[in-house]
Amino acid sequence: MGKAQDRLVDGLYGLGWAAVKKLPEPAAVALGRRIADSVWKRRGKSVLRLESNLARVVPDAGPERLRELSRAGMRSYMRYWMESFRLPAMDARRFSTDVEIADEHILREAMASGRGVIVALPHLANWDLAGAWVTGHVGIPFTTVAERLKPESLYDRFVAYRESLGMEVLPHNGGAAFGTLARRLRSGGLICLVADRDLSASGVEVDFFGAAARMPAGPALLAQQTGAALLPVTLHYGETPRMYGRIHPEVAVPEAGTRTEKTAVMTQAVADAFAAGIAAHPEDWHMLQRLWLDDLEERA
């Protein structure tokens, strides 16, 4: 990406943050739907990939059902962006009224134990809104990791945006980020990681909807190294502006096995929790990239 294109991309995102934030909520909802439907009708690569991914999640769906799901999926994806643009200006009291997370007591009890907590989420609904719920409603600050985006100025916008919601954001740069996360957990802190896609060599192979995929090893490794509780969380949208979710039971560290074997068992348990949430609300899974290993091999 050249410098001119970098400036264009950054300018467009900046315009989105500035303009959408000021729109009345019904207007922002309508705008998001119009954009989503326009993108969906063009049947570009992202829409086709979303449809291909959904075909694995809902294997008995015919072509018409898949098209309906992908359209709903694009609307859900654009809802995420419209909400995210508006989040910094949202009344914090709405995090209690508009977000309902089942089994919240699991998170509170784990935090009260002083062990530290790792929350692992897939790309379901609005994970930024879930983070705002944690800081604004539960009243717990947390640390997360963000992949470096191009252009750098766009990455800086994302970091500033998330920090404005009460999050500590670390750049995704391997060992340094892992060490900082481990220190936060040892001091009894909370970290939140989006963890349903890892294309790196360190990713753990899991069975996901009947085929092999790779997910990050980090959540399981951090739990083993620090003694923190590993809690999968899944989300889904209701009618605007409601969002719902569930905190799943702790993924325990197996008593026997090597570190690699324990990591594999724990990551599979996280993947199973993710699969349950995604299967229940496939239209809210924003996976517009290749995920399964045989899809990656096909591209290669």
N, C-alpha and C positions, 0 to 999 in steps of 0.2 A: 504494500500500500504506500503510495507516494505521499509527500507532504501536503500537496494540494488536496488529495482525497482524504487524508487524515483530518485536515481542517474542515472539510465539508461534513464528514461523519460527525465530528465533534460538534459542529455548529447545529446540525439537525437534532442531535440528542439534547443539546442545550436549549434549542427552541421548544422541543417537546416538554422538557422540565419546566420551562418558564410559562408556556402557553396552557398546557393541559392543567397545570396546578391551579390556574385562575378560572377554569371553566366550571360552571355549575355541574354538580355530579351527574344529573340525567344527561347533560350534553356530552360529558366525557364518556359515559357508558355508550351512548348512541354513536359517537365518533369511533370508539374502539370496535364496535360491531361492524360499522361500515368499512373500516380498514381491513378487518379480518375477512369479511365476505369478499372484498375485492381481491385480496391476496389469494384466498382459497379458490376463487373462480379461475385464476390464471394458471393453477395447477403446476406451480414451479417445483423445483427440487425439494425444498423444505416441506411443502405440503405432501408430495409423493412419499417422502421419507417418513413423515408422520403417519401416513396411511399404512405404509409397510410395517412400521413398528406396531401400530394398533392391530394389524392383522394377526400378530403373534399373541397379543393380549386377549383378543376376542376371536379365537380361531374359527368359530362357527359363523362368523359374520360374512354375509355375501357382499358383493360390490356396492350395492345401494346402501346397506347399513354402514359399510366402511366410509363411504362418502359423507354420510350423515355425521359419523363420529369425527371425521377429520374436520368438517366444518365447525362442529361444536368445539373441537380441540383448538382451532385457530381463534375462535371467539374467546375461549378461556385464556389462551396465550396473550391476546391483545388486552383482555381484562387485567391480566397481571401487569402489563406495561402501564395502562391507564391508572391503575391503583398506585403503582410504584411512583409514577410521576407526581401523584397527589399526596402521597404519604407524609412528606415533611410538613405539609400545611394542615394535616388532619388533626382534629381535636383528639387528644390522647384518651379522652373518656370513651371514645368509640372503640378502642381496642378491647374494652370490656363488654360492650354491647353488641359489636359486630363480629366478634370472633368467639367461637365456642369450642373449647378443646376438651374432649372426654378424657377422664382419668388424669386430670391435672395433679391429683394428689401424688401420683407416682413421681412426678418431677419434684414437687415440693419436698416429699419425704427423702428423696435421694440427695437433694441439696442440703437438707437439714442434717444428714449423716456426716457432712464434712468431707466426703470422699472425693468430691468433684464429679461433674456430670458431663458426658459426651452425648449430645443430641445429634442423630444422623437422620437426614431427610432426603427423599427423592425430589425430582423436579415436578412436584405436584402443587397445583393452585399457586398461592403466593407465599413463598418462604420468607420474603422480606416482611410481609405483614405479620407472619408468625413471629418473626424476630421482634417486631415492634410490640406485639402482644406480650412477649416475655419481659421486655424492658418496661413497658408502660403499664401492664396489668399485674403481672407476677412481681414486678419490681426487682428483677435480677439482671444486672449487666452481663454481657457475655462477649466472647471472642470468636471471630470467624476468620476464614481465609478466602481471599478473592484472587482469581486468576488474573494475571496482568493482561490488560486489553490493549489493542492498538486502535487509535493512537494513545500515547501515554496520557494526554490531557483527558481522554474519555475515562481511562482507568481512575484518574484523580477525581473526576466527577462522581464515579460510583463509590469510591472510598469516602468522599466527603458526605455524600448522601446517606450512606449507611451509618457513618459516625454520627450524623445529625439525629439518627434514631436511637442512639445509645449503644452502638456496637463498637467494639475494638476490631479493626480490620487489619489482617496481616497479609502481605503479598505471598503468593504461592511460589515459594522458592526452596522447596525441599527441606533439608535438615534444619535450617534456621527456624523455619515456621514450626516444624515438629517440636523442636526444643522449647520454643516459647509456649506452645500449647501445653506441653507436659508440665511446665512450671505453673501455668495457670491452674491446671487440674490439681497439682500437688498442694496448692494453696486453697483448695476447696472451691475453685471457680467453675464456671459453666462455659463450654464451647459448643458451637453449632456448626455442623458441616453438611453440605449437600454432597451426597455420597452414592449416587446411582450410576455413575459413569466414570471409568478410569481406563484410558487407553495407554497408560505408561507401562513400562516393563515390570513395575512393582505391583500392578493390579492383581487382585486375587480372582481366579476363575470361579464362577458360581453357575449353578443351574438356575435360569431365569425364564419362566414360562416355557420350560421344556427344552431350552437350548443354552449353549454356553455363552456367557458374557463376562466382562471383567469389571469389578468394583474396587474402590480404594481399600487398601489394607490399613490405612491410618487409624480409623476409629477403633478397630480391634487391637492394634498394636498399642495405642495410647491407653486403652483400658487395661491391658496386661501390664504395661510398664508402670502405670501410676496407681492402679487400684480403683480408678474412677468407674462409675456406673455408665454403661452404654445403653442408651434408650433410643430405639427407632421411633420416629414420628411420621405419620402420614396425614395429609390434608385433602380437603375437597371444597369446592364452591357450592354454596346454596344460591338462592335468588339474591341479586345485588341488594345490599352490600354485605351479605352474610358469608362467612367462611367457617368451616368446621374442621375438626381434626381429632386425632387420637394419639395419645402417648402409649406406646406398647410396653409390655413388661421388659424388665432389664434382660439384656443378653449376657448371660453369665460366662465367665472364663472357664473353659473345661478344666477339670482337675488333672487329667492325664494328657500326654502328648508333647511334642516339640512345640516351639513357638510358632513355627510355620503351620503345623497341624491345627493348633488352637486358633490361629488367625483364620484359617480356611473354614473351620466350623462356625466361628462367630460371624464371619462375613456372610456365610450362607444363611445364617439365622436373620441377619439384617435384610438380606435380599428377599427372604421369604415374607418378612413383615412388609417390605415395600410392595411386593407382588400382591399381597392381600389388599392393600390400599389402592393400588393402581387398577386391579381387576374390578373393584367395586365402583371406581370412578375413572374409567379410562380416558374420558374426554378432558380431564383436568391434568393429564400427564403431558408436560411440555417437552417431549423428546423429539426434536426435529433433526437429530443427527443419527448416524449409524451407531449402534450399540452392540449388537450381537457379533460374535467373532466370525461367523460365516459370512455376514454382510461385509465385514472389513476385508476378509480374504477375497471376496468377490470384487471389491473395488481394486485391491492390489493386482 
